[in-house]
């Protein structure tokens, strides 16, 4: 499933009280999407990491009260018992957990009761795991644990969904433009025993943070995403730096230069959408009309993602009337 589809499914399942198990390679955004779905449902969010837990974390701490032995819930377990509003509990990296911990989690998910302690009816369980082929320490998930979930789905990388997310989360426009120009590099991650990173949505976003902080040299950028990605990205930046003046385009969109190469066109689309405001939206749409149709549509789509109020400007209304299929 692509990220948007997964989020929609999770919202449906959270509202219906159905547990879901998500599988996928490291760094594709599993936990982020679950948190987004919880927020859309206005639910509290609790994140658990069973790989660093033991059964006691699920059973409670042994204690003697009034001469009787019992297990006292604490921390997240206590919060799950006392929840008064809709709460999503995400069990992350479930496949890396020891079998005995998985068995304890299984009681939470299906029986919703641990040693006589009942989990609140307001709690919905979502779990995530890497796959065995990812070499992420996943050995297996117990068969009874898998069958406790309403469905098991795989999250795949989708460039369009990632770019939309990036535009809304202050990822440098240069990086968004580069991913559009070289989309296959967004997920070029391969398992390795070497202590190096490879490109995946998580590491690409981290490299964007380094770049936004002012890091411009190859070695630290390569440390985030790998040598090949970083080298190509820095080469793309030279294209970015040769773009026509963005200020000049925003001042006079009817005569601003139109780049020739696809790399420069992707770059100019991201540069303009990164500067979009309600005040200059009409001028950006005017410039979009002059671009090759594919890039003009891309620019207008980005514009309304970054600046939703752009849909009320006259230039956009006229453009949308002529390009109804492009926005469907």
Legacy VTK file of the C-alpha trace (Angstrom):
# vtk DataFile Version 3.0
C-alpha trace
ASCII
DATASET POLYDATA
POINTS 328 float
0.000 0.000 0.000
1.147 3.548 -0.605
1.316 5.841 2.463
-1.948 7.670 1.716
-3.824 4.391 1.315
-2.377 3.055 4.564
-3.348 6.166 6.498
-6.926 5.940 5.189
-7.085 2.250 6.137
-5.745 2.967 9.628
-8.290 5.730 10.204
-11.068 3.297 9.239
-9.703 0.512 11.456
-9.079 2.799 14.432
-12.677 4.014 14.290
-13.893 0.414 13.974
-11.667 -0.861 16.785
-9.725 -3.283 14.545
-6.005 -4.076 15.141
-3.636 -3.883 12.145
-0.111 -5.224 11.550
2.053 -3.203 9.145
5.188 -4.648 7.548
7.811 -2.900 5.451
11.483 -2.087 5.067
13.169 0.177 7.621
12.679 3.904 7.228
9.492 3.994 5.122
7.462 5.886 7.733
5.367 3.193 9.416
5.278 4.799 12.872
4.825 8.314 11.471
1.778 7.238 9.458
0.214 5.517 12.476
0.729 8.697 14.514
-0.834 10.786 11.728
-3.855 8.465 11.596
-4.234 8.677 15.386
-4.130 12.474 15.197
-6.766 12.470 12.438
-8.990 10.380 14.728
-8.237 12.788 17.606
-6.865 9.846 19.578
-4.083 9.755 22.149
-0.955 7.955 20.953
1.228 5.550 22.922
4.359 4.083 21.309
5.853 0.858 22.655
9.120 -0.858 21.693
8.883 -4.552 22.688
12.412 -5.239 21.428
13.729 -3.470 24.559
10.977 -4.728 26.876
10.441 -7.919 28.859
7.233 -9.724 29.894
7.096 -7.760 33.145
6.374 -4.613 31.135
3.192 -6.312 29.937
2.208 -8.138 33.117
3.043 -5.480 35.684
5.502 -5.561 38.576
5.140 -8.374 41.120
4.137 -7.109 44.554
2.472 -8.194 47.801
-0.618 -6.254 48.853
-2.549 -7.091 51.991
-0.682 -10.359 52.197
-1.546 -11.374 48.634
0.801 -11.620 45.662
-0.271 -9.659 42.588
1.094 -7.850 39.529
0.773 -4.072 39.670
0.459 -2.291 36.319
2.776 0.653 35.759
3.759 3.114 33.020
2.140 2.525 29.636
0.285 -0.568 30.841
-1.445 1.480 33.515
-2.270 4.179 30.946
-3.854 1.521 28.691
-6.031 0.335 31.556
-7.164 3.806 32.588
-7.682 5.359 29.136
-10.884 7.428 29.056
-10.648 8.579 25.420
-9.790 6.901 22.131
-6.143 5.775 22.347
-3.913 4.192 19.707
-1.195 1.951 21.125
1.495 1.243 18.539
3.706 -1.778 19.141
6.736 -1.002 16.988
9.339 -3.485 15.687
7.247 -6.403 16.927
9.202 -8.914 14.830
12.419 -8.102 16.686
10.933 -8.888 20.090
11.681 -12.122 21.932
8.958 -14.799 21.590
8.053 -14.514 25.270
7.460 -10.774 24.853
5.425 -11.383 21.697
3.280 -13.838 23.650
2.680 -11.224 26.335
1.725 -8.665 23.674
-0.660 -11.235 22.178
-2.676 -11.253 25.397
-2.993 -7.486 25.197
-4.165 -7.482 21.595
-6.789 -10.228 21.736
-7.702 -11.013 25.321
-7.247 -7.343 26.279
-6.546 -8.531 29.781
-3.295 -9.201 31.643
-3.363 -11.088 34.954
-6.895 -9.950 35.638
-6.210 -6.351 34.625
-8.565 -5.256 31.828
-7.422 -2.966 29.028
-9.737 -0.017 28.397
-12.242 -0.452 25.584
-10.977 2.891 24.243
-7.608 1.369 23.229
-6.834 0.219 19.669
-3.639 -1.740 18.917
-1.542 -1.182 15.779
1.756 -3.038 15.307
4.620 -2.704 12.840
7.562 -4.844 11.851
10.351 -5.034 9.323
10.557 -8.073 7.085
13.010 -10.952 7.448
14.732 -10.019 4.192
15.528 -6.558 5.583
18.181 -8.030 7.928
16.816 -5.863 10.734
16.929 -8.534 13.424
13.519 -9.986 12.588
13.467 -13.741 13.093
9.737 -14.408 12.993
6.397 -13.458 14.486
4.555 -16.186 16.350
1.662 -17.589 14.299
-0.885 -16.955 17.082
0.321 -13.343 17.259
-0.133 -12.758 13.517
-3.656 -14.167 13.595
-4.638 -11.676 16.303
-4.659 -8.843 13.756
-7.626 -8.025 11.553
-5.263 -7.619 8.587
-1.553 -7.580 7.708
-0.539 -5.004 5.091
2.749 -3.939 3.534
3.769 -0.285 3.281
5.615 0.614 0.085
7.454 3.793 -0.841
5.574 6.239 -3.050
7.364 9.295 -4.448
4.242 11.446 -4.882
3.127 10.841 -1.306
6.623 11.547 0.024
6.900 14.809 -1.931
3.507 15.949 -0.659
4.629 15.169 2.904
7.958 16.946 2.310
6.276 20.118 1.062
4.285 20.277 4.300
7.242 19.567 6.609
9.856 22.144 5.579
12.045 19.727 3.611
14.387 21.881 1.452
12.786 22.484 -1.963
16.110 21.553 -3.586
15.768 18.047 -2.167
12.116 17.703 -3.247
13.114 18.751 -6.764
15.979 16.243 -6.804
13.719 13.370 -5.729
11.278 14.251 -8.489
14.145 14.271 -10.979
15.589 10.980 -9.666
12.572 9.245 -8.041
14.217 5.822 -7.901
16.720 7.184 -5.375
14.076 7.772 -2.701
14.204 4.060 -1.902
17.537 2.659 -3.030
18.199 1.084 0.366
19.850 -2.338 0.552
20.596 -4.360 3.697
24.313 -4.429 4.512
26.611 -5.416 7.345
28.696 -2.289 6.767
28.166 0.730 9.012
26.753 2.961 6.293
23.371 4.448 5.462
21.451 4.084 2.232
18.596 6.115 0.744
15.126 5.548 2.186
12.446 8.093 3.117
13.787 8.400 6.684
17.449 8.921 5.738
16.585 11.261 2.852
14.594 13.435 5.276
17.542 13.382 7.709
19.875 14.521 4.941
17.418 17.336 4.267
17.793 18.433 7.888
21.569 18.487 7.508
21.291 20.493 4.298
18.807 22.927 5.848
21.234 23.420 8.748
23.922 24.544 6.298
25.885 21.327 5.640
27.144 21.431 2.060
30.083 19.003 1.991
30.005 15.478 0.597
31.154 13.370 3.554
28.444 14.216 6.129
25.700 14.169 3.489
26.959 10.779 2.277
26.899 9.611 5.887
23.155 10.230 5.885
22.170 8.671 2.552
25.204 7.042 0.963
27.948 8.212 -1.396
26.019 7.831 -4.651
22.942 9.773 -3.557
24.949 12.590 -1.984
27.218 12.950 -5.030
24.263 13.166 -7.427
22.442 15.591 -5.147
25.389 17.996 -4.970
25.619 17.837 -8.772
21.924 18.711 -8.963
22.515 21.707 -6.707
24.719 23.194 -9.431
21.650 23.066 -11.701
19.614 24.711 -8.948
22.126 27.524 -8.615
21.920 28.233 -12.350
18.152 28.766 -12.333
16.605 32.021 -13.526
16.013 34.549 -10.758
13.033 33.374 -8.667
12.458 36.945 -7.507
12.452 38.050 -11.117
9.833 35.432 -12.023
7.638 36.461 -9.097
7.891 40.110 -10.136
7.219 39.494 -13.849
5.947 35.944 -14.495
5.012 36.703 -18.094
8.609 37.264 -19.188
10.631 35.136 -16.725
12.932 32.624 -18.394
11.754 29.032 -18.926
14.507 26.405 -18.376
15.122 23.786 -21.055
16.318 20.696 -19.158
14.008 18.447 -17.092
16.323 18.808 -14.072
16.034 22.590 -14.199
12.255 22.415 -14.709
11.831 20.208 -11.623
14.081 22.620 -9.764
12.138 25.730 -10.766
8.821 24.097 -9.778
10.129 23.348 -6.275
11.795 26.741 -5.948
8.583 28.587 -6.788
6.303 26.436 -4.630
8.742 26.939 -1.766
8.171 30.697 -2.035
4.389 30.517 -2.504
2.117 32.844 -0.536
-1.442 34.059 -0.942
-0.020 37.357 -2.226
1.992 35.860 -5.107
-0.200 32.835 -5.958
-1.734 34.473 -9.030
1.723 35.241 -10.440
2.895 31.666 -9.873
-0.137 30.326 -11.750
0.568 32.786 -14.545
4.101 31.433 -14.844
2.811 27.840 -14.653
0.762 28.483 -17.780
4.004 29.068 -19.699
5.686 25.848 -18.588
5.402 22.512 -20.432
2.032 21.107 -19.389
3.406 18.345 -17.105
5.471 20.851 -15.136
2.742 23.481 -15.105
0.324 20.995 -13.532
2.986 19.942 -11.024
3.634 23.547 -10.020
-0.053 24.325 -9.485
-0.581 21.134 -7.474
2.367 22.045 -5.247
1.077 25.588 -4.924
-2.266 24.511 -3.479
-0.567 22.031 -1.111
1.721 24.744 0.263
-0.817 27.560 0.108
-4.429 26.245 0.071
-5.830 29.786 -0.111
-4.385 30.015 -3.632
-7.537 28.287 -4.874
-9.465 31.548 -4.424
-7.271 33.665 -6.709
-8.600 34.521 -10.182
-5.649 33.009 -12.059
-6.117 29.653 -10.313
-9.877 29.582 -10.953
-9.286 30.208 -14.641
-6.520 27.602 -14.796
-8.598 25.007 -12.917
-11.512 25.502 -15.317
-9.197 24.628 -18.197
-7.457 21.723 -16.400
-10.255 20.002 -14.476
-8.847 16.519 -15.131
-5.438 17.463 -13.736
-6.810 18.109 -10.253
-9.110 15.089 -9.993
LINES 1 329
328 0 1 2 3 4 5 6 7 8 9 10 11 12 13 14 15 16 17 18 19 20 21 22 23 24 25 26 27 28 29 30 31 32 33 34 35 36 37 38 39 40 41 42 43 44 45 46 47 48 49 50 51 52 53 54 55 56 57 58 59 60 61 62 63 64 65 66 67 68 69 70 71 72 73 74 75 76 77 78 79 80 81 82 83 84 85 86 87 88 89 90 91 92 93 94 95 96 97 98 99 100 101 102 103 104 105 106 107 108 109 110 111 112 113 114 115 116 117 118 119 120 121 122 123 124 125 126 127 128 129 130 131 132 133 134 135 136 137 138 139 140 141 142 143 144 145 146 147 148 149 150 151 152 153 154 155 156 157 158 159 160 161 162 163 164 165 166 167 168 169 170 171 172 173 174 175 176 177 178 179 180 181 182 183 184 185 186 187 188 189 190 191 192 193 194 195 196 197 198 199 200 201 202 203 204 205 206 207 208 209 210 211 212 213 214 215 216 217 218 219 220 221 222 223 224 225 226 227 228 229 230 231 232 233 234 235 236 237 238 239 240 241 242 243 244 245 246 247 248 249 250 251 252 253 254 255 256 257 258 259 260 261 262 263 264 265 266 267 268 269 270 271 272 273 274 275 276 277 278 279 280 281 282 283 284 285 286 287 288 289 290 291 292 293 294 295 296 297 298 299 300 301 302 303 304 305 306 307 308 309 310 311 312 313 314 315 316 317 318 319 320 321 322 323 324 325 326 327
